[in-house]
Amino acid sequence: MNKPALHCPICKKPAQEKFKPFCSKRCADIDLGRWFYEDYRIASPPQNEEKEKELLNSIKERLDPDPNVG
């Protein structure tokens, strides 16, 4: 059974085995750059601001249990 041909998500040329799922190092680098510059985002449900503040305070307390020391 033949596998369907994969196409590069950047330029739509056929993907090359060496750079899968991309066709070249150039397209792979373009994709990586998009992640670095936050062009891609993973959707998440809206956050409850109060719960977020509680979580941040909890983390701060764990990292620095005595805020009066240095």
DSSP file (Angstrom, degrees, kcal/mol; ACC not computed):
  #  RESIDUE AA STRUCTURE BP1 BP2  ACC     N-H-->O    O-->H-N    N-H-->O    O-->H-N    TCO  KAPPA ALPHA  PHI   PSI    X-CA   Y-CA   Z-CA
    1    1 A M              0   0    0      0, 0.0     2,-0.2     0, 0.0     0, 0.0   0.000 360.0 360.0 360.0 130.1    0.0    0.0    0.0
    2    2 A N        -     0   0    0      1,-0.1     3,-0.0     3,-0.0     0, 0.0  -0.539 360.0-126.2 -80.3 140.2    1.4    3.4   -1.0
    3    3 A K        -     0   0    0     -2,-0.2     2,-0.1     1,-0.1    -1,-0.1  -0.609  33.9-104.0 -79.5 144.8    1.8    6.2    1.5
    4    4 A P        -     0   0    0      0, 0.0     2,-0.2     0, 0.0    -1,-0.1  -0.427  42.0-101.6 -67.1 145.1    0.1    9.5    0.5
    5    5 A A        -     0   0    0     -2,-0.1     2,-0.3     1,-0.1    -3,-0.0  -0.497  35.6-140.0 -68.8 130.0    2.6   12.1   -0.6
    6    6 A L        -     0   0    0     -2,-0.2     9,-2.6     9,-0.2     2,-0.4  -0.689  12.5-149.9 -90.5 145.3    3.3   14.7    2.1
    7    7 A H  B     -A   14   0A   0     -2,-0.3     6,-0.1     7,-0.3     5,-0.0  -0.918  26.0-100.5-117.7 144.5    3.6   18.3    1.2
    8    8 A C     >  -     0   0    0      5,-3.5     4,-1.7    -2,-0.4    14,-0.2  -0.372  24.4-141.9 -59.2 128.6    5.7   20.9    2.9
    9    9 A P  T  4 S+     0   0    0      0, 0.0    -1,-0.2     0, 0.0    13,-0.1   0.656  97.7  47.9 -70.1 -12.8    3.5   23.0    5.2
   10   10 A I  T  4 S+     0   0    0      3,-0.1    12,-0.1     1,-0.0    -2,-0.0   0.915 133.5   4.7 -90.9 -53.1    5.5   26.1    4.3
   11   11 A C  T  4 S-     0   0    0      2,-0.1    11,-0.0     3,-0.0    -3,-0.0   0.491  89.0-124.4-116.1  -5.7    5.7   26.1    0.5
   12   12 A K     <  +     0   0    0     -4,-1.7     3,-0.1     1,-0.2    10,-0.0   0.533  62.8 137.5  72.9   8.8    3.6   23.0   -0.5
   13   13 A K  S    S-     0   0    0      1,-0.1    -5,-3.5    -6,-0.1    -1,-0.2  -0.407  70.7 -75.5 -73.9 162.6    6.4   21.3   -2.4
   14   14 A P  B     -A    7   0A   0      0, 0.0    -7,-0.3     0, 0.0    -1,-0.1  -0.353  55.7-110.9 -60.4 137.2    6.7   17.5   -1.8
   15   15 A A        -     0   0    0     -9,-2.6     2,-0.4    -3,-0.1     8,-0.3  -0.381  25.8-135.6 -68.6 146.4    8.4   16.7    1.5
   16   16 A Q    >>  -     0   0    0      6,-2.2     3,-1.2     1,-0.1     4,-0.6  -0.864  13.5-127.5-105.4 140.1   11.9   15.3    1.5
   17   17 A E  G >4 S+     0   0    0     -2,-0.4     3,-0.8     1,-0.3    -1,-0.1   0.867 108.4  55.3 -52.5 -42.3   12.7   12.4    3.8
   18   18 A K  G 34 S+     0   0    0      1,-0.2    -1,-0.3     5,-0.1     5,-0.1   0.794 120.9  28.7 -64.6 -29.2   15.7   14.2    5.3
   19   19 A F  G X4 S-     0   0    0     -3,-1.2     3,-2.9     3,-0.3    -1,-0.2   0.184  97.0-162.1-118.8  15.6   13.6   17.2    6.3
   20   20 A K  T << S+     0   0    0     -3,-0.8     3,-0.1    -4,-0.6    -3,-0.1  -0.098  73.4  20.3 -47.2 134.6   10.2   15.7    6.9
   21   21 A P  T 3  S+     0   0    0      0, 0.0    -1,-0.4     0, 0.0     2,-0.1  -0.934 125.4  62.6 -89.7  14.5    7.6   17.2    7.1
   22   22 A F  S <  S-     0   0    0     -3,-2.9    -6,-2.2   -14,-0.2    -3,-0.3  -0.453  73.4-133.0 -97.3 170.7    9.4   19.9    5.2
   23   23 A C  S    S+     0   0    0     -8,-0.3     2,-0.3     1,-0.2    -3,-0.1   0.669  83.9   1.3 -94.4 -18.8   11.0   20.0    1.7
   24   24 A S  S  > S-     0   0    0     -5,-0.2     4,-1.8     1,-0.1    -1,-0.2  -0.965  73.8-100.1-158.8 168.6   14.2   21.6    2.8
   25   25 A K  H  > S+     0   0    0     -2,-0.3     4,-2.7     1,-0.2     5,-0.2   0.861 118.9  61.0 -63.7 -35.8   16.2   23.0    5.7
   26   26 A R  H  > S+     0   0    0      1,-0.2     4,-2.2     2,-0.2    -1,-0.2   0.939 106.5  43.5 -57.5 -49.4   15.1   26.5    4.6
   27   27 A C  H  > S+     0   0    0      1,-0.2     4,-2.2     2,-0.2    -1,-0.2   0.872 112.7  52.9 -66.8 -36.4   11.4   25.7    5.1
   28   28 A A  H  X S+     0   0    0     -4,-1.8     4,-2.2     1,-0.2    -1,-0.2   0.903 110.4  48.3 -63.4 -40.2   12.2   24.0    8.4
   29   29 A D  H  X S+     0   0    0     -4,-2.7     4,-2.5     2,-0.2    -2,-0.2   0.870 108.4  53.7 -68.3 -37.1   14.1   27.1    9.6
   30   30 A I  H  X S+     0   0    0     -4,-2.2     4,-1.8     2,-0.2    -2,-0.2   0.931 110.2  47.8 -60.4 -45.6   11.2   29.3    8.5
   31   31 A D  H  X S+     0   0    0     -4,-2.2     4,-1.6     2,-0.2    -2,-0.2   0.918 111.2  50.1 -62.1 -44.7    8.8   27.2   10.6
   32   32 A L  H  X S+     0   0    0     -4,-2.2     4,-2.5     1,-0.2    -1,-0.2   0.903 108.7  53.1 -60.7 -42.1   11.2   27.3   13.6
   33   33 A G  H  X S+     0   0    0     -4,-2.5     4,-2.4     1,-0.2    -1,-0.2   0.867 104.4  55.6 -61.3 -37.2   11.4   31.1   13.3
   34   34 A R  H  <>S+     0   0    0     -4,-1.8     5,-3.0     2,-0.2     6,-0.9   0.879 108.8  47.5 -64.2 -37.2    7.7   31.3   13.3
   35   35 A W  H ><5S+     0   0    0     -4,-1.6     3,-1.5     3,-0.2    -2,-0.2   0.929 111.4  51.0 -67.1 -44.4    7.6   29.5   16.7
   36   36 A F  H 3<5S+     0   0    0     -4,-2.5    -2,-0.2     1,-0.3    -1,-0.2   0.884 112.3  45.6 -60.8 -39.5   10.4   31.7   18.1
   37   37 A Y  T 3<5S-     0   0    0     -4,-2.4    -1,-0.3    -5,-0.2    -2,-0.2   0.276 115.2-117.8 -89.1  11.9    8.5   34.9   17.1
   38   38 A E  T < 5 +     0   0    0     -3,-1.5    -3,-0.2    -5,-0.1    -2,-0.1   0.793  69.7 139.9  57.9  33.8    5.3   33.4   18.5
   39   39 A D      < +     0   0    0     -5,-3.0     2,-0.4    -6,-0.2    -4,-0.2   0.784  66.4  59.0 -71.1 -27.0    3.5   33.5   15.2
   40   40 A Y  S    S+     0   0    0     -6,-0.9     2,-0.4    -5,-0.0    -2,-0.0  -0.838  71.2 179.2-101.6 140.3    2.1   30.1   16.2
   41   41 A R        -     0   0    0     -2,-0.4     2,-0.6     0, 0.0    -6,-0.0  -0.992  27.3-131.3-138.8 148.0    0.0   29.8   19.4
   42   42 A I        -     0   0    0     -2,-0.4     2,-0.0     1,-0.0    -2,-0.0  -0.887  34.1-124.3 -98.4 122.3   -1.7   27.0   21.1
   43   43 A A        +     0   0    0     -2,-0.6    -1,-0.0     1,-0.0     0, 0.0  -0.327  32.6 178.9 -67.5 144.4   -5.3   28.0   22.0
   44   44 A S        -     0   0    0     -2,-0.0     3,-0.1     3,-0.0    -1,-0.0  -0.968  34.9 -93.7-140.3 157.2   -6.4   27.7   25.6
   45   45 A P        -     0   0    0      0, 0.0     0, 0.0     0, 0.0     0, 0.0  -0.321  58.7 -81.7 -66.7 155.1   -9.6   28.5   27.3
   46   46 A P        -     0   0    0      0, 0.0     2,-0.3     0, 0.0     0, 0.0  -0.281  51.1-125.0 -56.9 142.0   -9.9   31.9   29.0
   47   47 A Q        -     0   0    0     -3,-0.1     2,-0.7     1,-0.0     3,-0.1  -0.658  11.4-119.7 -94.0 146.1   -8.2   32.0   32.3
   48   48 A N     >  -     0   0    0     -2,-0.3     4,-2.2     1,-0.2     5,-0.2  -0.755  21.6-149.1 -80.4 117.5   -9.9   33.1   35.6
   49   49 A E  H  > S+     0   0    0     -2,-0.7     4,-2.3     1,-0.2     5,-0.2   0.860  94.0  52.8 -61.0 -37.7   -7.8   36.1   36.7
   50   50 A E  H  > S+     0   0    0      2,-0.2     4,-2.2     1,-0.2    -1,-0.2   0.924 110.7  46.5 -65.2 -43.8   -8.4   35.4   40.4
   51   51 A K  H  > S+     0   0    0      1,-0.2     4,-2.4     2,-0.2    -1,-0.2   0.877 110.6  54.2 -64.8 -36.5   -7.2   31.8   40.1
   52   52 A E  H  X S+     0   0    0     -4,-2.2     4,-2.4     2,-0.2    -2,-0.2   0.915 108.5  48.2 -63.8 -42.5   -4.2   33.0   38.1
   53   53 A K  H  X S+     0   0    0     -4,-2.3     4,-2.5     2,-0.2    -2,-0.2   0.907 111.1  51.1 -63.5 -41.9   -3.2   35.4   40.9
   54   54 A E  H  X S+     0   0    0     -4,-2.2     4,-2.3     1,-0.2    -2,-0.2   0.915 110.7  48.8 -61.1 -43.2   -3.6   32.7   43.5
   55   55 A L  H  X S+     0   0    0     -4,-2.4     4,-2.4     2,-0.2    -2,-0.2   0.925 111.3  48.9 -63.2 -45.7   -1.4   30.3   41.5
   56   56 A L  H  X S+     0   0    0     -4,-2.4     4,-2.5     1,-0.2    -2,-0.2   0.909 112.0  48.9 -61.8 -42.3    1.3   33.0   41.1
   57   57 A N  H  X S+     0   0    0     -4,-2.5     4,-2.4     1,-0.2    -1,-0.2   0.897 110.2  51.8 -64.0 -39.5    1.3   33.8   44.8
   58   58 A S  H  X S+     0   0    0     -4,-2.3     4,-1.9     2,-0.2    -2,-0.2   0.909 110.6  47.9 -62.7 -42.4    1.5   30.1   45.6
   59   59 A I  H  X S+     0   0    0     -4,-2.4     4,-2.3     2,-0.2     5,-0.2   0.926 110.9  51.2 -64.1 -44.9    4.5   29.8   43.3
   60   60 A K  H  X S+     0   0    0     -4,-2.5     4,-2.7     1,-0.2    -2,-0.2   0.907 109.2  51.2 -59.6 -42.2    6.2   32.8   44.8
   61   61 A E  H  < S+     0   0    0     -4,-2.4    -1,-0.2     1,-0.2    -2,-0.2   0.880 110.4  48.7 -63.7 -38.1    5.7   31.4   48.3
   62   62 A R  H  < S+     0   0    0     -4,-1.9    -1,-0.2     1,-0.2    -2,-0.2   0.877 115.5  43.7 -69.5 -36.6    7.3   28.1   47.4
   63   63 A L  H  < S+     0   0    0     -4,-2.3    -2,-0.2     1,-0.3    -1,-0.2   0.856 133.8  17.4 -76.3 -34.9   10.2   29.8   45.8
   64   64 A D     <  +     0   0    0     -4,-2.7    -1,-0.3    -5,-0.2    -2,-0.2  -0.675  66.8 174.5-138.8  79.9   10.7   32.4   48.6
   65   65 A P  S    S+     0   0    0      0, 0.0    -1,-0.1     0, 0.0    -3,-0.1   0.749  78.6  46.3 -63.7 -24.0    8.9   31.2   51.7
   66   66 A D    >   -     0   0    0      1,-0.1     3,-1.7     3,-0.1    -5,-0.0  -0.836  64.3-177.6-120.9  93.8   10.3   34.1   53.8
   67   67 A P  T 3  S+     0   0    0      0, 0.0    -1,-0.1     0, 0.0    -6,-0.0   0.639  79.3  67.4 -67.0 -12.2   10.0   37.4   51.8
   68   68 A N  T 3  S+     0   0    0      2,-0.1     2,-0.5     0, 0.0    -2,-0.0   0.614  85.2  84.9 -81.8 -12.3   11.7   39.3   54.7
   69   69 A V    <         0   0    0     -3,-1.7    -3,-0.1     1,-0.1     0, 0.0  -0.811 360.0 360.0 -97.0 130.1   15.0   37.5   54.0
   70   70 A G              0   0    0     -2,-0.5    -1,-0.1     0, 0.0    -2,-0.1   0.371 360.0 360.0  16.4 360.0   17.4   38.8   51.3
